Amino acid sequence: MIYNRLNDEVMETVFDYNITPEEWENIHGGAGKERYLQLIGEESANFDLALLFYRRGDKEKATYYANKLPFDYRNDFWRLVTHP
């Protein structure tokens, strides 16, 4: 978890769930962890968490994090993961 200065809250990221190097590569193409943690916002963190859990086959957790997203961003997520 990291501290989000914008809303004065602690925020979960994919790094709280033991993301593997392969999963990280698939989600962010190998971008550096430190840079990611410096720049990530709550919406992007929830999108990445939903994507991580969807790819792990945990649709319940993927849905939980996707439902935290604004409507349009949530629709983008579901289009991304379900469109062939």
Secondary structure, DSSP 8 states (H G I E B T S, - for coil): -EEETTTTEEE--GGGGT--HHHHHHHHTT--HHHHHHH--HHHHHHHHHHHHHHTT-HHHHHHHHTTS-HHHHHHHHHHHH--
